[in-house]
Amino acid sequence: MKYRSHLYAVSGYHNCLPFFFSFNFLLLSPLFRYNFPIMELDILAFGAHPDDIELACAGTIVKAVKAGKKVGLVDLTEGQLGTRGNASIRLKEAEDAAKIMGVEFRESLGMMDGYFKDDDHNRLKIIESLREYRPRIVLCNPPYERHPDHERASKLVTDACFYAGLKNIESKWKGKRQEPFRPASIFFYLQHFNLEPSFLVDITEEMEQKMEAIQAFRSQFYNPDSKEPQTVLSTPQFLTHIRERCSNYGYLIGAKYAEGFMTQKKVFGVNSIFDIRT
């Protein structure tokens, strides 16, 4: 995936409430855009690697798109160190997954998988994206994780969300100085560790589309015809685990399937107590 390369398009979410709750959404028709800045997104989702977003929060993203919200995706790396496949294969797979989810665009920041640092250079790349797309909500890797890249990505994105609001930090996009901007909310999607979610999103209607987006990464997951080395992700049990985890989350809120998120803040405001689902 080329640096700053836009891949695809459609539309996408909102309504953040505390603890366990659901969202109500309306459908919007697709809109194709290529290499065109999209301002004021509803959601900008970051992932350390291609497929992080799909595995953890594709259902929520699909639900947002169906609601008529604008959603963009940013991969920090191209997954160059993955045991299976390669960067060019994962580029095509990421594009296919983006099409399935119907997002406005997907881009890579071109960081090196496994070796990217929590430094000013990489932080500025994220600040540029935040100021260009001005998302109301940012989704990103959780701060506590099995994979070191996930923890590092979480801190990079979280810090960038704060620093993007400081006017004395200068950034440019296509030669033009950017204005400061800070997202209203940062939510951490849940990955390997069994962390306690702050809230759950009902994705019963979106579960099959989530699984389709995950399986767009054909090189990474179960394929009986593959000759590549087997990994934890490539076993048939792994996809079963993803579905069962969403089922367990759904059970907690009386839904068939749900996805979990953590928050920095412990207290939220709601418009009505009737919006809360326990």
Backbone bond lengths (Angstrom), bond angles and torsions (degrees), N, CA, C in turn:
res aa  C-N    CA-C-N  psi(-1)  N-CA   C-N-CA  omega(-1)  CA-C   N-CA-C  phi
1 M - - - 1.457 - - 1.517 108.54 -
2 K 1.291 117.84 124.12 1.449 121.01 -176.54 1.520 111.29 -72.25
3 Y 1.324 115.11 153.13 1.457 120.64 177.82 1.518 110.20 -58.25
4 R 1.313 115.96 127.41 1.461 122.81 179.95 1.524 112.91 60.03
5 S 1.323 118.65 28.49 1.469 119.26 -178.70 1.520 110.05 -89.21
6 H 1.320 117.06 122.47 1.464 121.71 176.78 1.515 108.84 -82.46
7 L 1.321 115.68 136.15 1.452 118.95 -175.02 1.516 114.44 -105.77
8 Y 1.347 115.79 -39.88 1.456 114.35 -165.62 1.513 115.53 -158.54
9 A 1.354 118.21 -167.27 1.457 120.90 -177.00 1.535 120.50 -166.33
10 V 1.343 116.52 156.01 1.484 131.65 163.91 1.524 112.55 175.19
11 S 1.313 123.56 -128.82 1.481 120.97 179.41 1.543 117.67 -160.10
12 G 1.299 120.99 151.19 1.421 133.69 -170.00 1.473 155.85 -143.48
13 Y 2.311 167.00 -17.72 1.493 144.77 -177.08 1.517 115.50 175.98
14 H 1.256 117.88 161.02 1.468 123.41 163.24 1.526 113.55 166.62
15 N 1.312 114.80 -173.90 1.467 123.19 178.69 1.519 110.52 94.64
16 C 1.307 117.42 72.23 1.459 121.90 -172.47 1.516 112.24 -89.08
17 L 1.308 116.90 116.94 1.453 122.79 -177.84 1.516 109.64 -121.26
18 P 1.347 118.33 161.84 1.454 120.03 -176.19 1.518 114.32 -78.71
19 F 1.293 115.80 163.23 1.457 126.08 172.70 1.514 111.68 55.06
20 F 1.344 121.00 -129.48 1.460 121.88 -177.19 1.532 109.20 -103.44
21 F 1.331 115.74 125.14 1.458 118.51 -178.49 1.511 111.05 -156.41
22 S 1.309 117.00 175.76 1.462 122.00 179.67 1.516 110.12 -122.58
23 F 1.336 115.48 171.46 1.453 122.52 179.89 1.526 109.46 -121.92
24 N 1.336 116.69 149.14 1.458 121.48 174.91 1.524 108.47 -114.76
25 F 1.333 115.44 133.60 1.463 118.71 -172.88 1.535 113.37 -138.59
26 L 1.345 115.62 161.02 1.454 123.93 176.49 1.519 109.33 -121.06
27 L 1.338 117.49 159.06 1.458 121.98 -175.72 1.517 111.63 -90.58
28 L 1.344 115.81 142.25 1.465 121.18 175.33 1.517 107.85 -129.63
29 S 1.325 117.05 141.55 1.459 120.26 -177.21 1.522 111.05 -71.14
30 P 1.353 118.14 154.40 1.458 121.99 -178.02 1.522 112.68 -65.38
31 L 1.320 114.63 154.48 1.460 121.74 177.71 1.514 107.78 -139.58
32 F 1.317 117.06 120.74 1.459 119.95 -178.93 1.515 110.49 -89.04
33 R 1.355 115.45 131.05 1.455 120.85 174.85 1.518 108.09 -138.03
34 Y 1.307 116.98 140.48 1.448 120.50 177.31 1.525 110.43 -133.63
35 N 1.335 115.72 125.35 1.458 122.13 176.47 1.521 112.56 54.83
36 F 1.329 116.46 41.76 1.458 121.68 -177.27 1.520 108.78 -130.97
37 P 1.323 118.88 125.19 1.468 119.98 -176.36 1.519 112.40 -60.12
38 I 1.319 116.24 133.85 1.449 121.80 178.90 1.519 107.42 -111.94
39 M 1.323 117.12 114.40 1.446 120.90 -174.36 1.522 110.84 -95.49
40 E 1.326 115.30 150.75 1.455 123.27 173.36 1.532 112.72 55.68
41 L 1.317 113.90 62.26 1.459 119.79 174.60 1.526 110.32 -70.20
42 D 1.314 115.69 156.19 1.463 120.78 170.02 1.525 110.22 -78.86
43 I 1.335 116.93 -40.53 1.464 121.80 -179.33 1.525 109.34 -137.98
44 L 1.323 115.55 136.15 1.460 121.42 167.59 1.524 106.46 -123.55
45 A 1.335 116.03 115.72 1.464 121.51 -177.61 1.522 109.74 -102.70
46 F 1.328 116.06 129.35 1.454 122.69 178.49 1.526 109.81 -108.95
47 G 1.327 116.06 143.16 1.456 121.11 173.89 1.514 109.91 -137.66
48 A 1.332 116.91 141.94 1.459 119.66 177.12 1.523 110.67 -62.86
49 H 1.346 116.10 -36.21 1.463 121.31 -177.86 1.530 109.78 -132.92
50 P 1.339 117.15 154.64 1.461 119.12 168.41 1.529 108.63 -58.75
51 D 1.269 117.81 132.77 1.478 130.59 -179.31 1.520 113.79 96.65
52 D 1.356 119.79 -13.65 1.473 120.48 174.37 1.520 110.39 -57.73
53 I 1.318 116.04 -47.02 1.468 121.87 -176.54 1.519 110.24 -65.07
54 E 1.330 116.47 -45.01 1.462 120.27 -178.08 1.521 111.56 -61.23
55 L 1.335 116.27 -46.25 1.453 120.28 -176.94 1.523 112.48 -64.04
56 A 1.331 116.85 -35.75 1.463 120.20 -171.05 1.517 114.82 -98.74
57 C 1.342 118.22 -34.11 1.473 117.69 -172.01 1.521 115.03 -146.22
58 A 1.334 117.75 23.03 1.464 119.91 179.67 1.523 111.98 -60.89
59 G 1.324 117.24 -36.08 1.467 119.72 -179.79 1.511 112.01 -63.00
60 T 1.326 116.61 -42.73 1.466 121.54 178.53 1.520 110.38 -64.72
61 I 1.333 116.93 -38.97 1.460 120.94 179.01 1.524 110.53 -66.71
62 V 1.313 116.92 -44.85 1.468 119.94 178.00 1.526 110.26 -60.71
63 K 1.319 116.81 -41.28 1.464 120.63 178.77 1.525 110.98 -62.09
64 A 1.328 115.80 -38.95 1.454 120.69 177.99 1.527 111.29 -64.25
65 V 1.318 115.76 -44.59 1.465 120.73 178.79 1.525 110.50 -60.34
66 K 1.322 116.39 -43.46 1.467 120.94 178.09 1.524 111.52 -63.59
67 A 1.337 115.91 -23.97 1.467 121.26 179.40 1.513 111.69 -80.45
68 G 1.326 117.76 -5.33 1.448 120.66 -177.14 1.514 113.36 85.87
69 K 1.326 117.71 17.60 1.451 122.06 179.59 1.530 110.52 -91.30
70 K 1.333 115.90 155.95 1.460 121.47 179.69 1.525 109.34 -96.05
71 V 1.335 115.10 124.93 1.452 121.32 -176.68 1.519 109.49 -129.07
72 G 1.327 116.56 135.02 1.457 122.43 173.59 1.510 110.72 -123.31
73 L 1.333 116.58 155.76 1.459 122.52 -179.48 1.525 110.00 -122.92
74 V 1.334 116.08 139.19 1.467 121.63 177.21 1.518 109.07 -131.52
75 D 1.336 116.65 118.82 1.456 122.57 173.49 1.526 107.57 -95.10
76 L 1.334 117.66 128.18 1.457 119.51 179.30 1.522 111.25 -70.25
77 T 1.331 117.09 -38.21 1.465 122.00 -179.26 1.526 109.21 -124.10
78 E 1.337 114.47 178.74 1.462 120.53 177.02 1.525 111.67 -104.90
79 G 1.338 116.91 10.19 1.464 120.19 -178.93 1.516 112.92 67.00
80 Q 1.352 116.24 36.33 1.462 121.30 -173.56 1.526 113.74 -62.23
81 L 1.340 117.46 -26.00 1.467 119.86 -175.70 1.523 113.25 -93.13
82 G 1.303 118.05 4.88 1.460 121.19 -179.00 1.522 111.77 -58.53
83 T 1.336 116.84 141.16 1.465 121.91 -179.29 1.520 111.38 -64.26
84 R 1.334 116.14 -34.51 1.467 121.33 -177.01 1.529 109.74 -113.01
85 G 1.324 114.95 147.82 1.460 119.47 179.08 1.520 111.46 73.42
86 N 1.346 115.68 -166.97 1.455 121.88 176.12 1.518 108.30 -151.83
87 A 1.320 117.17 178.41 1.466 120.84 -174.05 1.522 112.49 -61.14
88 S 1.326 117.83 -40.35 1.471 119.72 -177.98 1.529 111.19 -69.58
89 I 1.327 116.79 -37.58 1.471 120.30 177.08 1.525 109.61 -65.19
90 R 1.323 116.53 -44.01 1.464 120.02 -177.88 1.531 111.16 -69.71
91 L 1.323 117.29 -27.49 1.464 120.34 173.56 1.523 110.73 -59.94
92 K 1.347 115.90 -48.37 1.462 120.12 179.42 1.521 110.63 -65.45
93 E 1.321 117.24 -40.61 1.460 120.91 179.58 1.530 110.87 -64.37
94 A 1.339 116.36 -40.72 1.466 120.24 178.36 1.523 110.96 -63.30
95 E 1.320 116.31 -38.92 1.458 120.50 177.32 1.525 110.83 -63.97
96 D 1.331 116.17 -43.52 1.470 120.04 179.07 1.529 110.74 -62.57
97 A 1.325 116.94 -42.20 1.465 120.51 179.56 1.528 110.99 -64.35
98 A 1.338 116.46 -39.67 1.469 120.49 178.46 1.524 110.95 -61.52
99 K 1.327 116.45 -39.54 1.461 120.73 178.06 1.525 110.93 -64.23
100 I 1.318 116.21 -41.35 1.465 120.48 -179.70 1.525 110.63 -63.22
101 M 1.321 116.80 -41.21 1.472 121.02 179.98 1.522 112.14 -76.94
102 G 1.323 117.66 -22.79 1.454 120.97 176.49 1.510 115.12 78.08
103 V 1.337 117.67 30.92 1.458 120.45 -176.63 1.523 111.35 -79.17
104 E 1.333 115.65 168.05 1.459 121.75 -179.79 1.524 112.17 -67.76
105 F 1.320 117.02 -41.43 1.458 121.02 -179.53 1.518 109.16 -164.68
106 R 1.312 114.45 165.38 1.466 121.28 170.22 1.524 107.25 -137.87
107 E 1.329 116.80 137.62 1.447 120.18 178.27 1.516 110.00 -140.77
108 S 1.344 115.41 160.41 1.459 121.64 174.50 1.519 108.79 -114.98
109 L 1.322 115.86 140.98 1.459 120.34 177.13 1.521 112.36 -87.74
110 G 1.319 117.16 -1.23 1.451 121.19 171.86 1.511 115.70 73.02
111 M 1.329 118.75 20.98 1.469 120.53 177.14 1.528 109.58 -75.53
112 M 1.321 116.10 158.35 1.463 120.50 -177.64 1.520 111.12 -86.36
113 D 1.305 115.92 121.27 1.459 122.59 179.52 1.527 110.21 -55.21
114 G 1.327 116.67 128.12 1.452 121.45 176.84 1.511 114.86 84.31
115 Y 1.320 117.37 -22.05 1.459 120.66 -174.03 1.529 113.59 -120.85
116 F 1.334 118.16 -2.58 1.462 118.27 -179.11 1.526 109.49 -67.01
117 K 1.308 115.04 145.48 1.463 121.06 -174.57 1.532 111.49 -108.71
118 D 1.302 114.27 154.79 1.462 120.70 171.17 1.532 106.26 -84.11
119 D 1.350 115.16 83.92 1.459 119.35 -176.23 1.526 110.54 -137.10
120 D 1.324 115.66 175.97 1.461 121.10 -176.38 1.522 112.05 -62.16
121 H 1.329 116.77 -37.76 1.463 121.02 -177.77 1.524 111.15 -61.11
122 N 1.323 117.11 -50.57 1.459 120.60 -178.73 1.528 111.75 -72.24
123 R 1.321 115.94 -35.52 1.462 119.56 177.52 1.532 110.77 -61.24
124 L 1.325 116.59 -39.03 1.463 120.70 -179.70 1.528 111.45 -65.83
125 K 1.335 117.46 -35.08 1.475 119.95 176.03 1.531 110.28 -58.29
126 I 1.330 116.04 -42.90 1.469 120.29 -179.27 1.512 110.38 -71.13
127 I 1.319 117.67 -39.88 1.462 121.10 176.67 1.532 110.28 -58.22
128 E 1.310 117.50 -41.95 1.467 121.25 178.54 1.527 111.03 -59.71
129 S 1.344 116.47 -43.55 1.467 119.78 178.58 1.527 111.32 -64.68
130 L 1.322 117.03 -43.24 1.466 121.10 -179.34 1.526 111.10 -62.30
131 R 1.321 116.80 -43.61 1.463 120.43 -178.56 1.518 112.29 -72.36
132 E 1.319 116.96 -29.48 1.464 119.74 178.39 1.520 111.63 -75.14
133 Y 1.331 117.77 -44.26 1.464 121.20 -173.06 1.517 113.48 -97.02
134 R 1.332 118.36 -17.08 1.458 124.20 171.77 1.538 113.15 47.73
135 P 1.330 117.10 57.67 1.470 119.78 -176.92 1.521 112.32 -75.02
136 R 1.309 115.88 145.64 1.459 120.40 173.98 1.532 110.39 -74.04
137 I 1.325 115.07 -37.29 1.471 121.70 -178.03 1.517 109.20 -125.45
138 V 1.328 116.34 136.04 1.462 122.57 172.73 1.527 108.44 -113.12
139 L 1.330 116.40 131.74 1.460 123.07 172.58 1.524 108.03 -110.80
140 C 1.330 117.20 138.70 1.468 118.86 -179.58 1.523 111.20 -156.28
141 N 1.328 115.16 173.58 1.464 122.02 178.65 1.529 110.48 -56.85
142 P 1.327 117.56 152.94 1.471 120.95 179.91 1.526 111.49 -76.41
143 P 1.326 117.69 156.60 1.473 121.28 -177.28 1.518 114.32 -73.81
144 Y 1.341 118.35 -17.73 1.461 122.53 179.13 1.523 107.99 -122.11
145 E 1.341 116.80 117.33 1.459 119.03 -172.12 1.519 111.72 -154.75
146 R 1.318 115.51 158.29 1.464 122.57 177.55 1.526 111.39 -66.31
147 H 1.335 116.65 -40.63 1.468 120.95 -176.27 1.525 109.77 -88.36
148 P 1.338 118.88 123.55 1.472 120.31 -179.51 1.523 113.39 -57.32
149 D 1.346 117.37 -34.08 1.470 120.22 178.64 1.523 111.26 -60.47
150 H 1.336 116.42 -36.28 1.462 119.86 -177.68 1.531 110.66 -67.08
151 E 1.322 116.17 -43.79 1.466 119.37 178.34 1.521 111.24 -64.40
152 R 1.345 116.22 -42.08 1.460 120.19 -179.47 1.524 111.17 -66.39
153 A 1.324 116.42 -39.86 1.466 120.76 178.03 1.524 110.66 -63.74
154 S 1.329 116.14 -40.97 1.461 120.40 -179.88 1.526 110.92 -59.46
155 K 1.324 116.32 -45.49 1.466 119.51 -179.14 1.527 111.26 -68.47
156 L 1.331 116.88 -41.10 1.464 120.49 177.98 1.523 111.29 -57.19
157 V 1.335 116.06 -49.59 1.463 120.73 -177.44 1.526 110.69 -67.19
158 T 1.330 117.05 -44.84 1.463 120.58 -178.89 1.527 111.13 -61.15
159 D 1.325 116.96 -46.11 1.462 120.38 178.80 1.523 111.20 -64.80
160 A 1.331 116.81 -41.04 1.464 120.40 -179.65 1.526 111.24 -62.52
161 C 1.331 116.99 -35.34 1.466 120.27 178.89 1.528 110.83 -61.21
162 F 1.327 116.57 -35.68 1.461 119.97 177.67 1.528 110.46 -74.89
163 Y 1.318 116.58 -51.08 1.460 120.14 -175.13 1.525 112.71 -66.48
164 A 1.322 117.84 -25.64 1.471 120.38 178.86 1.517 111.80 -63.05
165 G 1.335 117.01 -19.35 1.462 121.09 179.35 1.513 114.30 -88.08
166 L 1.331 117.69 -2.01 1.463 121.17 -178.68 1.525 110.45 -94.26
167 K 1.330 117.38 121.03 1.465 121.14 -174.19 1.527 112.86 -68.61
168 N 1.334 117.26 -23.74 1.456 119.53 -178.00 1.534 113.48 -82.71
169 I 1.329 116.85 -2.44 1.465 120.33 169.51 1.525 106.98 -94.16
170 E 1.321 116.47 111.00 1.463 120.89 -175.38 1.522 111.69 -88.60
171 S 1.321 114.44 140.75 1.463 121.16 174.58 1.523 108.57 -146.26
172 K 1.332 115.53 155.14 1.465 120.96 179.91 1.519 110.32 -130.41
173 W 1.320 114.63 149.17 1.467 121.99 175.80 1.516 106.98 -131.36
174 K 1.331 115.78 115.43 1.459 121.71 -177.33 1.528 111.05 55.06
175 G 1.327 115.35 41.09 1.447 121.08 175.35 1.511 116.15 83.20
176 K 1.320 117.43 -3.82 1.460 121.29 -177.71 1.525 110.28 -107.10
177 R 1.323 116.79 132.63 1.455 120.80 -179.83 1.530 110.09 -65.10
178 Q 1.325 115.93 135.91 1.458 121.50 -177.61 1.523 111.51 -92.62
179 E 1.321 114.54 153.19 1.460 121.78 176.14 1.526 109.53 -88.04
180 P 1.329 118.57 148.41 1.471 120.45 178.36 1.518 111.23 -63.44
181 F 1.319 115.21 149.21 1.469 120.78 179.56 1.516 108.91 -158.16
182 R 1.328 116.53 141.07 1.464 121.13 177.30 1.533 109.04 -133.03
183 P 1.332 118.33 125.87 1.478 120.65 178.76 1.526 111.36 -61.43
184 A 1.326 115.75 151.68 1.465 120.77 179.52 1.523 111.73 -71.84
185 S 1.355 117.26 -35.12 1.468 120.54 -173.85 1.527 111.22 -143.69
186 I 1.329 115.46 144.32 1.462 122.87 170.84 1.523 107.53 -120.44
187 F 1.320 116.88 124.72 1.452 121.80 176.91 1.527 108.72 -120.64
188 F 1.335 116.66 134.90 1.458 122.58 179.53 1.529 109.21 -97.51
189 Y 1.326 117.14 119.20 1.463 118.76 174.07 1.528 108.43 -76.11
190 L 1.323 115.99 159.45 1.468 121.35 -173.85 1.520 110.72 -100.88
191 Q 1.348 115.84 138.32 1.455 120.85 -176.60 1.531 111.55 -121.55
192 H 1.320 118.83 -114.74 1.469 120.55 -171.42 1.523 112.98 -72.20
193 F 1.312 117.65 -49.94 1.456 120.30 -176.95 1.523 111.19 -68.62
194 N 1.317 115.09 146.10 1.464 120.91 -179.33 1.535 109.41 -86.77
195 L 1.331 116.08 69.85 1.459 121.91 -179.34 1.520 110.10 -81.41
196 E 1.324 115.99 151.64 1.469 119.77 -179.83 1.529 109.75 -76.42
197 P 1.327 117.98 122.85 1.466 119.79 -179.83 1.526 111.97 -72.98
198 S 1.316 115.27 149.10 1.470 121.22 172.89 1.518 110.35 -81.82
199 F 1.330 116.20 -32.67 1.462 120.89 175.88 1.520 109.25 -155.42
200 L 1.322 115.24 160.90 1.461 122.56 -179.76 1.524 109.87 -123.53
201 V 1.325 115.41 142.12 1.462 121.22 178.39 1.532 108.87 -110.19
202 D 1.302 116.76 123.97 1.466 122.99 178.40 1.534 108.96 -66.74
203 I 1.338 117.35 117.00 1.470 120.95 178.58 1.526 111.01 -121.71
204 T 1.317 115.95 29.92 1.472 119.88 -178.24 1.523 111.59 -53.68
205 E 1.314 117.00 -45.85 1.467 121.13 -177.68 1.531 112.42 -76.61
206 E 1.327 117.52 -14.40 1.465 121.83 -174.65 1.527 113.31 -107.74
207 M 1.332 117.82 -1.52 1.459 121.08 -172.06 1.527 112.81 -60.93
208 E 1.310 117.95 -44.21 1.468 119.49 -176.73 1.523 111.04 -68.17
209 Q 1.332 116.60 -35.13 1.461 119.78 177.07 1.532 110.54 -68.75
210 K 1.320 116.13 -35.56 1.474 120.41 174.48 1.530 109.88 -59.71
211 M 1.329 117.67 -48.54 1.453 121.10 -178.70 1.529 111.24 -64.13
212 E 1.317 116.83 -35.29 1.465 120.74 176.89 1.532 110.56 -64.47
213 A 1.338 116.18 -41.87 1.467 119.89 178.41 1.525 110.75 -64.50
214 I 1.328 117.44 -41.26 1.467 120.89 177.51 1.528 110.68 -60.61
215 Q 1.323 116.23 -46.05 1.459 120.61 -175.91 1.517 113.17 -75.31
216 A 1.342 117.10 -4.13 1.468 120.10 170.55 1.527 110.11 -64.55
217 F 1.352 116.05 -24.51 1.461 120.69 176.05 1.529 108.28 -84.35
218 R 1.311 115.07 70.79 1.463 121.80 -171.54 1.531 112.69 -62.64
219 S 1.330 116.42 -31.13 1.467 119.20 -178.30 1.527 112.41 -72.55
220 Q 1.330 117.01 -20.34 1.459 120.55 -171.24 1.523 114.21 -96.07
221 F 1.336 116.61 -28.09 1.456 119.65 -171.86 1.526 111.94 -112.76
222 Y 1.301 116.76 -176.72 1.461 121.76 -168.99 1.523 112.63 -56.28
223 N 1.326 114.49 125.64 1.463 122.22 176.25 1.530 106.92 -148.44
224 P 1.326 117.94 105.32 1.474 120.43 -175.42 1.526 113.30 -61.94
225 D 1.333 117.01 -18.24 1.469 120.63 -178.72 1.526 112.56 -91.71
226 S 1.322 117.27 -5.52 1.461 120.28 -176.80 1.525 111.31 -72.59
227 K 1.338 116.42 140.93 1.463 122.83 177.41 1.535 111.01 -101.77
228 E 1.334 117.29 3.32 1.452 120.83 -177.14 1.529 110.68 -81.20
229 P 1.346 117.34 162.07 1.472 120.51 -179.44 1.527 111.78 -58.64
230 Q 1.309 115.84 143.23 1.467 119.60 178.24 1.521 110.22 -79.59
231 T 1.315 115.65 140.67 1.455 122.47 175.79 1.524 108.25 -124.68
232 V 1.319 115.74 176.68 1.471 119.94 176.36 1.522 109.86 -58.54
233 L 1.331 116.61 -39.76 1.461 121.23 -176.51 1.521 112.56 -71.36
234 S 1.337 117.70 -26.03 1.466 119.76 -173.26 1.520 113.71 -89.42
235 T 1.328 118.11 0.13 1.462 120.45 176.79 1.530 109.62 -78.81
236 P 1.320 118.18 150.00 1.472 119.65 177.45 1.522 111.77 -62.74
237 Q 1.330 117.13 -26.71 1.465 120.48 -178.85 1.529 111.97 -67.19
238 F 1.328 117.06 -26.41 1.461 119.13 -176.40 1.526 111.06 -64.53
239 L 1.312 118.08 -46.39 1.463 120.73 179.47 1.525 110.75 -65.50
240 T 1.325 116.88 -33.83 1.459 120.44 174.90 1.526 110.14 -63.18
241 H 1.327 115.90 -40.30 1.460 120.82 178.55 1.527 111.22 -61.52
242 I 1.322 117.07 -42.28 1.474 120.80 179.91 1.521 109.89 -59.22
243 R 1.318 116.24 -45.87 1.465 120.31 -179.50 1.533 111.13 -66.31
244 E 1.327 116.82 -41.08 1.464 120.08 -179.19 1.524 111.53 -66.93
245 R 1.324 116.86 -37.20 1.462 119.12 178.52 1.523 110.84 -63.77
246 C 1.322 116.40 -43.67 1.465 119.92 176.99 1.525 111.09 -64.13
247 S 1.328 115.90 -34.10 1.463 120.23 176.98 1.528 110.62 -65.91
248 N 1.333 116.75 -42.44 1.466 120.54 178.52 1.522 111.72 -63.25
249 Y 1.328 116.92 -42.09 1.462 120.36 176.40 1.529 110.54 -63.07
250 G 1.329 116.22 -41.39 1.452 119.93 179.83 1.512 112.37 -61.68
251 Y 1.329 116.49 -39.74 1.461 121.59 179.91 1.524 111.30 -55.78
252 L 1.338 116.72 -36.04 1.464 120.75 -177.05 1.521 113.37 -67.21
253 I 1.330 117.36 -20.90 1.472 120.02 -179.82 1.529 112.35 -121.14
254 G 1.332 116.25 16.77 1.462 119.65 177.89 1.509 113.95 71.95
255 A 1.333 116.74 28.16 1.459 121.79 178.41 1.525 108.96 -118.85
256 K 1.318 116.65 166.76 1.457 119.99 178.56 1.522 110.49 -75.69
257 Y 1.350 116.49 -42.45 1.462 121.16 -179.63 1.522 110.06 -140.49
258 A 1.331 116.18 149.71 1.467 121.35 176.43 1.523 109.36 -153.78
259 E 1.335 115.59 161.66 1.458 122.80 173.42 1.525 109.22 -118.31
260 G 1.337 116.02 146.27 1.453 120.40 -176.37 1.508 113.82 -106.46
261 F 1.336 115.17 149.19 1.462 122.30 179.10 1.525 109.42 -137.94
262 M 1.332 115.51 147.37 1.452 122.44 171.48 1.527 109.25 -106.93
263 T 1.326 115.21 156.61 1.457 120.36 178.88 1.524 110.21 -128.96
264 Q 1.327 115.48 160.44 1.461 120.63 173.31 1.524 110.01 -77.22
265 K 1.318 116.48 -42.63 1.458 121.77 -178.58 1.523 110.44 -83.59
266 K 1.314 116.48 145.10 1.461 121.38 179.62 1.528 112.75 -98.99
267 V 1.335 116.73 -11.05 1.456 120.89 -177.75 1.523 109.34 -126.49
268 F 1.345 116.62 134.93 1.458 122.70 179.95 1.523 109.97 -128.73
269 G 1.318 114.38 159.64 1.460 119.89 172.30 1.517 110.37 -102.74
270 V 1.339 116.55 147.68 1.459 121.75 177.10 1.524 109.30 -129.63
271 N 1.320 115.63 154.76 1.459 119.77 177.63 1.522 111.90 -74.76
272 S 1.327 115.76 -30.67 1.461 120.62 -178.13 1.519 109.73 -154.20
273 I 1.315 117.98 142.70 1.462 120.13 176.96 1.525 111.63 -65.77
274 F 1.349 116.31 -17.80 1.461 119.61 178.92 1.525 111.50 -74.39
275 D 1.353 117.67 -11.62 1.456 120.54 177.05 1.529 112.25 -79.12
276 I 1.332 117.06 -14.84 1.464 120.92 -176.03 1.528 108.94 -85.83
277 R 1.337 114.42 133.61 1.463 120.35 -179.19 1.518 107.65 -121.59
278 T 1.339 116.75 120.91 1.465 120.53 -177.24 1.526 111.58 -116.23
